[in-house]
Amino acid sequence: MLWLFSPSMGLLACFHLSCILAFTVETRNLTYDESYYEYVPDRLQWKNAGELCNQRSEALAMVSNAEEKRELTNFLKSLNISQPVWIVWKVMRSYPKTLIMEFAGRTDRKHARLRHTFSSMDAVTVCTRVRFDPDCFGISTIFSYSIKSNINEFQLRGHLVKGKPVQLALLVHGAYGPYQDAFHHDGSWHSVCVSWNQSGGRWALFTHGQFVSEGEGLSSGSIGPDGLFIIGQEQDTFGGSFKKDESFSGSITELYIWDRVLNASEMKSMEKECSPISSGLVFKWNASAMEIETTLTKLWKDIPCRGNVTVFEKSFSDLLLDGNALQNQTFSFELFHGRLSHENCDVFDPVVGSLGQAKCDSLMGAVCQFKKEVLHVLGLPKTPFFRRMSEEHLTKAVRVELSANGSLDGDLASLQQLTQSLLRGLEAGGPPLLTSSDVLYFARRIETDLSAQAAGPRPAGADAAGVMLSIATNYLKAASLMLEPGVASPWVGATEDGVNVGPFTIVRSIDKLTETLADVLSVERKGFTLSTKNIDVYMKWQKLTEGTCSQVFKPSAVGSHSAGSTGQDELLIPDTALQRIRTLGHEDVMFIHTHYSHLSEILSGAQEPPLSHQEKGRRSLASAVISATIRDASKAQTIPVAIKYTLSSSQVQYSQRVTPVCAFWNFSLMHNQSSSWSSDGCRLTFAGSGVTSCLCNHTTNFAVLMNYLESKWSPEEELILSKLTFIGSGASLCALVVTLMLFTVLDIPKSDRTSIHKNLFIALICAQVILLCSGSAIHNKVACTLVAALLHLFFMAAFSWMLVEGLLLWSKVVAVNLSEDRHMKYYYLIGWGLPVLIVTITLASASGKYSADNYCWLSVQNGVIWGFTGPVIFIIMVNVMVLSRVVIITMSTARRRSIMLAMGTSPVDQAYERIRAAVKAVLVLLPILGLTWLCGVLVPFSIVMAYIFILLNSMQGLFIFLIYGVYNTEVRSTVNRIKERRKALNFSNCASSRPSSSATSSRPVSFPLGTTPSQEEEASPTNTRRNSPDLAGQEETTGGASSLGGGRLAAWL
């Protein structure tokens, strides 16, 4: 036998053919293993002691560092044990620290840009480690690479759907690959590698070193050089124009890039060794190699690598002899002796606190410790509170059940025992021992266990309801104790992992608890009420009918224990909102209300950052927090609804510098972020002396915040755009209706031109009406899809009639087609048939994702929007060409006319005349040719263009009314003709009422031969202007062969 000793480590190991050597790499999830020891007084051999511990689902105690040695010493001394005991040694490894970038919530700012200059690459492999925010759903861009000629050159994005695995897809040269299930959306760290080769467009996806999927045909051609590589954002322009809805939320670290394709064995090797392959590596993860946006959180932590768990494969002699190597290496191993009784085994002497060796067949006591696997499942924090809980009888019952079943996950009975133990531990009194790790553990246990319960078969019967009621009662009472200001101050803060823990960590777990309880109680149509010092909960089942009245929740009426609530705190769900819910198919619902009375005292010391970047100042919670949820248990769905609430804040006096803000806590922003208050969808309705009332269009946790402003801040740009759209579209709609009435009621001569005008007006009116009403359909997916389809149809019809306007203008002005043949049947086919065809094809190819998630319009994510944008761009290009030719002909006609009418005019005057004619032609034709939509192409690049686009297009109807209604010579001539007819009729009535003598003395009226009075009236000078130009106003049209085109333009317009 060979004995080796390393002085620097104090490590003693043996090598012999009869030894069994087990090697494991210590994983990160064992960092907080609790040392639950149990002393075995029986005098046993080392082998028998180990077997006995294994029978109890335990193992011989392991000592890996000075802290564990000290704990074991204290444990044995507390039992007055002075004799050596059997144990097992363990040497742990230490991981190096690495940069971890925390993307807290979706934003259009947070990103990191690689400083590396990329050359052209025929193949590429990118590997990284990611942790997706479990509360974030939708498209999430991990990284994007753009070049000046293609902003979508290379990109990896995820698709997050609630209850489904994370799906990943690769984008190359603007072409998307298929989404593939990669790993569970569980908030844990995952390693991802993607590779691509221009040869055949072959791609592959690996997770955790294992092959997931591959394919080919994903574009071709090299990845372009000199591009910008952005982490966490998609680039809509070269290096910018980030979208909040497609940004990454979570954590990213260890990103590496190779200019070749790594094979499967290399992928496994990297995952095993937790280090990148050097061959072909062009970018290595390094903070100095990146430009990191200032608001992005940067942490230095252990590499989240699973590493290798396998049998030790190297020779130990070299490692043990090299003390420095042992100090720097990152591995751990455990030494277990074989069956030969004459070998030495590990012992621990509690008197001197030292490790030693003894013959394995010696007889002595032992110390058992929970197995690592068991502690991993239990996941208990290593804190004083849990040490005290470990000594409590009820916690030991949980441990026994754990030993029998091997797991506590999803077991309501175990969760019931754990909540009882938590409540007893808090009620025991003494100094507060809770830490942030304790609170985070309990909150996550509530959320994960109840989520697992909801995902499985739904429990039924009185037993399930009783267990859930017990869990809810225990946890709510415990939560009320944890939210005591004196108890909360020690645990509010960050854990050792950097996770921020605060009051809303508990609030979130209570939300999950009440939703699960509502689903169970709804089966029996029962409610639930509980009032504690800091929390009030009220749950009520109700069947919605036509006569259902408004629902009011007053915390003061729930119970007498709510010292923090006053009679002024109130939450109201209007009857109109309840009737809307009923029409959506939700009849049996559960109302869930909670009220937290003392959160402001816990958060009083924290200064909240502003709600938006325009705000300057600080915010503080100045009221209680009230919550509302409407739950349809049959569909396991939470229903959004508008609510009104009133909260008291008697300690605050409002002023110009102290203004109330209606806000709610946005849980999607909670991860590693100090504040998650949001005012989206909430507005202030009343602010009185100590009372504030608000209206919000969603159900979540609300509170009134105080904004200590240093200066006024402008409203959100989105709100301005929405108001401009509403006002402009309303005015446009009224103007279009009036114009259509003028064209319909007045006796305007019928022609193709007037018929086209009418159809264009009808399409625009329908589109504007649906646009103004589209907001009411957002919460109903079917109705929203229908609204999106109708908007698509009528806006497409409007553009189709604009195309017809352009074609007719071309035929009459440019081609000079003087034929009076009518072609309306073809125009109708283009104006209405083409839109129906486009909408039908788009609907059929949308694959169930026709409308967007947040508004009733075409989805941008899957390219459905091009079913509208593509045809519109084509029509605009055609009409731009038509307008250009018309302007040229108009200017030519104006030049000839100025020469003929004023031979002595100066060239400057002639140029002015041509410019005036061109400008007039453009102003007249812009509304009916739709050319103002050209600004829409530039909207994504500038907010200024968005303002211009909305102003121009929402006022399109007003322009049409002014140009084709008020200043239209045909309309004005028809109105004048009606006036003259009325004058003639009045004159005739007056003449018929005169005496006969007067009639005989009047001069006879003569008419031209072969005409009647009515024919003469139609031939009056007024009627000669019937076909006078819209564009030229009251000016005469000059004829002649040389100006025929200009004359037709005047007659057309």
C-alpha positions, 0 to 999 in steps of 0.5 A: 500500500502507498500512503501519500500526504499533502501538507498544504491540504492536510489530506491523507489518501490510500491507493490499493487494488482493494480500495473503491474510489468514488469521484464527484464534481460538486454542483452548485445546487449543493451549496446550501446543504444543511448538516442534519446529524444523527449520532449512532451510539452502537459500537459498529465496524465502519462498514456496518455503520455505513450500512445502518446510515444507508438504511435510514436514507442517510449516510456517514457524516462527511467533512469537507471544510473547516466550517463543517468540521466545526459544526460536527465538533459542536454537535458531538460536544452538545451530546457530551461525546468524547470518543472518536466516531466513524465519518467520511472525508470529502474534498471540495473544489472551488469554482472561479467567478465569472461575469453574469449579466442580469436582464431584469424585465423587458426593456428597450435599453438593456444590452451588451455589445461585443467589441470584437471585429468580425471577419466573414465566416463560412461557419459559426458556432455560438455557445452560452449559458442562459436563465430565462425569466420564468414570468416572461413569455413571448419572443425573447432574443438571446443575441443578434448579429447585424451588418449594414446590408442585412440587420437580420444576419445571424440571430438566436431567439426563444419563444416562451409559452406558459406551461411549455418548454422553451423553444429556440430558433436560429435566424440566418440572412433573414431566414428563420429556422423552425422553433425546437423544444430546448429545455424546461422554462423553469428559471434554471440555468441552461447551456445552449449551443447553435452551429451553422454552416453555409454548405447546404445551410446546415444547422444544429442545436445542443443543450447541456452538451446533448444533441437536440435537433438539426436541419439544412436549407437555412439560407446560404452564403457567408456571415458578413464581416464588420457587423455588430453583435448585440446580447439581449436585444433584436436590432431593427436597425444597424446596432439600434432600434430595440424592441421591448417586446422582443428583448431578453429577460433573465440572465446570460453568461459564458458566451463564446463564438467559434468560426467553425462547426463544433462536433457532438463530442466537442460539445460534450467535452465542453459541458463536462470540463466547463471550459471552451474548446480553444480551436477556432475560438474567435470570441471569449467571454470577458467583461473588457471585451464588451460595451455593457449598457449602464442600467444592465446589472453585472454580477460576479458569481460562480460559473453555473456549470453542471460539470462532470459526475463520473469515476475519477480517471486520473492518477492521484499521485501527481495531484496529491504531491502538487499542493498548489495544484490542489489549491487551484483545481476545481474538483472534489472526491470521496474515498470509500474503503473496500471490504477488507477489514484490515484497511484504515477508515476515516474517524473524527475525534471531537475532543481535539476536532481532528480527522484521523484513521482507524482500522475499519474492523474497529468498533465505535460509534458513528455520525449519520448525515442526510444524503446529498440527494435528499438534502437537494430535494429538500433544499433547506437553507443553511440558516439559524431559523431552519436549524431551530426548525430541524429540532421541532417534532413536526419538521422531523415528521416531514423528514421521515416522510421524505425518507419514505417517499424520496420527495416532497414536491407536489405533496399537499400533505407535506406542504401542510406539515411544512406550513404548520412547522413554519407557523409554530416556529414564528409563534414560538417567539424569541429574537427574529431569526428569519433571513432572506433565504428563509423567506425566499425558500418558503415563497418558492415552495408555495409557488412550485408545489402548488403549480405542480399540483395544478398541472396534475390531476385536480384533487377532489373531495372534502379531503383536498379542500380541507388540506388546502384550507389548512395550508392557506390558513397556516401560511397566511397567518405565518405571512402576517407574522413575517410582514410585521415591521420588526420581523421584516427588517432583517430579511428584506434584502438580497440573498447570497445568490443576489436575489432580491427578497421583499414584501412582494415576494410573499404577496406573489406566493399568496396570489398563487396560494389563493388562486389554487385554493379558489380552484379547489373551493369552486368545486364545492361552491364555497368561499373563504375569509381570514383576517389577521393583523397585517393581511385580510383575505376574502374569497366569494364564489358567485354565478353571474347572471343578467342581474348581477350587481357591482361587487364591493370589497371593504377590508374593514368588513372582513374582520376586526383584526385588520387594524391597518384598514379603515372604512375608506379603503374599498375596491369596486368591480362595476356591474358593466365589467361583470356583464362583459365577463359573462358575455365572454362565457365566464359564469361561475367565478370566484372573487379573490380579494386581499388587503395588506395594511402595513407594507408601507411601514416596511417599505418606508425606508426604501426610495423608489426609482421613478416610474419612467425616465421623464420623472425626476424625484422619488416615490414612497408607498403611502397607502395600504395595498389592495388586490383583486382577482377574478378566477374561472376555476372551470377553465383555470383562468384569471380574467382581466377586468377594469376596477375602481379602488379607493385607498386612504393615506391620511399621513400625506398632504397633497400639494404641487410637489406631492402628487398621488400616482395610481400604480400596481406592482408588476411581478414581471419586473421583480427579478433582481430589481429594486422596484417593480411599480408600474402605472400602465393602465391606471389613472387617478380619478379623485385625490382628496384629503387623505383619500385617493381613488383610481381606475385600472383596466386590469386586476392585480395588486394596486397601491397609491404612490406619492411622487415628490416631483422637482419639475413637471414631466411630459405625458408618455409618448404612447398616450399622446399618439393614442389621443392624436389618433382618436381625435384625428380619426373622429374628425376624419370620420365626421368629415367623410360622412358629410362628404359622402352625403354631399355626393349622394344627396346633391344632383352631381352628374354621375360618372366613373369618377364620382362612383370611385370617389363614393366607394373610397369614402365608404371604405374609409368610413368603415375602416375609421369606425372599426378602428375607433371601436377596436379597443373594446375587443382586446380582451376577447381573442375571437372578437379581436381577430375578427376586428383585425380582419375587418380592419385589414379588409376595409383599409385594404379596400381603401387602398384598392380604390386609391389604386383605381383612382390612380389608374383612372387618372392615368387613363384620362390625363396621361394616356388621354383616353377620351372614350366615355365607355364605363369600366366600373365592373372592372373597378369594382373587381379591383376595389372590393374583390382584391381586398377580399382575396388578400385577406382570405389568403392572409387568414389561411396562411397565418396558422392561428396567429393572425392578430397581435397579442396586445392590440387588434391588428395584424401580428408582426412576429410571424410576418402576417403584417406583410399581408397588408404592408406589401400591397400598400407599398405596391399601390403607393409606388404606382400612385407615386408614378401617376402623380409624377406624370400628372405634375409634369403635365400640369406644369407643362400646361401651366407654362403654355397657358402663361405664355398665351395669356401674358406674353410679356411676363417674366421668367420668374412669374412663369416659374411661379405659375408652374410651381403653383400649378404643381403644388395645387395638383399635389395637394388635390391628389394626395388624399385620394392617392394615399401618398401620405402613407409614405411616412408610415415606412419611416415610423419605426425609425423616428417618433417624429415620423410617427407623429407626422404619420398619425396627423396626416392619415387621421386627418385624411377625411378632413382633407377630402371634405375640404378639397372634394366637398367645400372647394369642389366646383361641381359641388359648388355649382350644384349648390348654386344651381339649387339656389337659383332654382329656388329663386326662380320658383319663388319668382314664379310663385310671386308672379302667379299671385299678381293681378291679371292686369299686371300680367297683361302689361308685362313683357312677353318672355321669348325662348329660343326655337325648339327649347323649353323653359327647363332646357333654357335653365339647364343651358344657363351660364351657371350650368356651363361650369358643370365640368369645370376643374376641381384643380383649377377652381374657377379658371377657364380651361384652355383648349388646343391640340397642344394642351389637350392633356392639361384640359383633360386633367382639369375636367378629371379633377 
